[in-house]
Amino acid sequence: MTTETQWTLEDTAARRDRFYAASQKKFVPFREPMVFRKGSMQYLWDVEGRKYTDLLGMNVCISVGHSHPRVVSAAMEQAQELTHCTTMFYHPVPAHFAEELTATMPTGPDGDIEWVVHFTNSGAEAIDLAMTMARSYTGNLDLLALRTAYHGPTAAAQSITGISGWRHPGMPGNVAFVAEPNQYRGIFGENAGAAPYLDEIERTIHTATPGRVAGIFVESVQGYGGIIEMPPGYMSGAAERVRAAGGLYIADEVQSGFGRTGDNMWGFEADGVIPDIVVMAKGIGNGFPLGAVVARKQIAAPMAEKFLFHTYGANPTSCAAGRAVLEVIHDDRLQENAKTVGAALLQRLTDLKGRYEAIGDVRGRGLMLAIEMVKDRSSKEPDPDTTAAVFEATRESGVILSKSGAYQSCLRMVPPLCLSLDDVDTVADGLDRALARASA
Ligand SMILES: Cc1ncc(COP(=O)(O)O)c(C=O)c1O
């Protein structure tokens, strides 16, 4: 038997197509397969040596840069010493990391909020745990979730996911959906603000639940929904309404966390809300598998009554990577970089909107941006075909984007936080060429 890896495009594509299950086939975005061989910071190289600027950040997992040397060496040093240590034993690396993560959380006006951490292997595991925690703490079963939300692939996480393409039949129930406060195409019209959507939460609690709820899950900025920011007052108002019905406010920071929005470490901070539970994953490990539920101490407490064991939760190799990620965000001033470079990219995207009718909306903040393609600016009919054409054409310009949105009509940009101002020109010029070709 040989374990040698065949590095050709054809061989890899043929082998994957033959041996991967059907469940992994749909999720191949490009018409032609791509095989990446190397990554460094915000760049990728394919198997034929072609360089790309990565605006997808491997689905927002690469926070501080591909194969960032500090993260890689922290993980390697730990892996060589002890790769895995099951959670029943004490280990200093996850213990330090838990302390460091909680230090990033707000402590409230009286400084008395205490936070605790439960490490998981992935975001969906963390979402499942947050759902269980909210139900255990409140004694209520019903949860609220937002339409166009994405919270993960497990059955529980799918049950609070509001995009049909990501939901399989037969997911668990006791979830009521509220309209997402989309300020471009939301049900209450353009720039309707938070108020009608907060009323909608109250109405939904009153009409679609027993009147008492376990909580609401809110992505501080919806990612796969097509970069939908929560309008001012929404997150804090939602927390108020849900708490009045006995529930908790749960922030999903899997995409919006770790400084990505530029203004704050956590997306929820934009509205001054202090969540009861915060879910994080992806960028936490810069590509190493890791997730976490960070909860107020008293809310996590009832979970002590039963065993709950995530085999790779608190894995020291991933946690060593996570600690290095926090250091690099701080030392390389990546939150500030996200703010500056994100603002420059947003400006270039806005200029493109001025020149291409097919762009209906440009939005986002920091390095969490999107353009939405429409067939007609007044009807706002989503245009997934032009989106797909631009997406393919930017690949040829050496830029990797992501298609997203409930109708696959948005091009999402969530690069590693080290993207530079020079990259902004590469990306905007590449998009310009792609849009010109797609509109011709
Ligand atoms: C906002 C959000 N929450 C949760 C998840 C689930 O995370 P994971 O894929 O690590 O299970 C994702 C994954 O894309 C996500 O984008």
The ligand as an SDF file (V2000), in Angstrom:
LIG
                    3D

 16 16  0  0  0  0  0  0  0  0999 V2000
  -22.9020   31.8690   11.6510 C   0  0  0  0  0  0  0  0  0  0  0  0
  -22.5340   30.4130   11.7340 C   0  0  0  0  0  0  0  0  0  0  0  0
  -22.8860   29.7120   12.8330 N   0  0  0  0  0  0  0  0  0  0  0  0
  -22.5590   28.4170   12.9860 C   0  0  0  0  0  0  0  0  0  0  0  0
  -21.8540   27.7490   11.9960 C   0  0  0  0  0  0  0  0  0  0  0  0
  -21.5090   26.3010   12.1720 C   0  0  0  0  0  0  0  0  0  0  0  0
  -20.1230   26.1640   12.3370 O   0  0  0  0  0  0  0  0  0  0  0  0
  -19.3850   24.8070   11.8970 P   0  0  0  0  0  0  0  0  0  0  0  0
  -19.4060   24.7470   10.3950 O   0  0  0  0  0  0  0  0  0  0  0  0
  -18.0040   24.9320   12.4950 O   0  0  0  0  0  0  0  0  0  0  0  0
  -20.1360   23.6760   12.4820 O   0  0  0  0  0  0  0  0  0  0  0  0
  -21.4660   28.4390   10.8390 C   0  0  0  0  0  0  0  0  0  0  0  0
  -20.7350   27.7570    9.7790 C   0  0  0  0  0  0  0  0  0  0  0  0
  -20.6080   28.1910    8.6650 O   0  0  0  0  0  0  0  0  0  0  0  0
  -21.8200   29.8070   10.7020 C   0  0  0  0  0  0  0  0  0  0  0  0
  -21.4750   30.5090    9.6100 O   0  0  0  0  0  0  0  0  0  0  0  0
  1  2  1  0
  2  3  1  0
  2 15  2  0
  3  4  2  0
  4  5  1  0
  5  6  1  0
  5 12  2  0
  6  7  1  0
  7  8  1  0
  8  9  2  0
  8 10  1  0
  8 11  1  0
 12 13  1  0
 12 15  1  0
 13 14  2  0
 15 16  1  0
M  END
$$$$
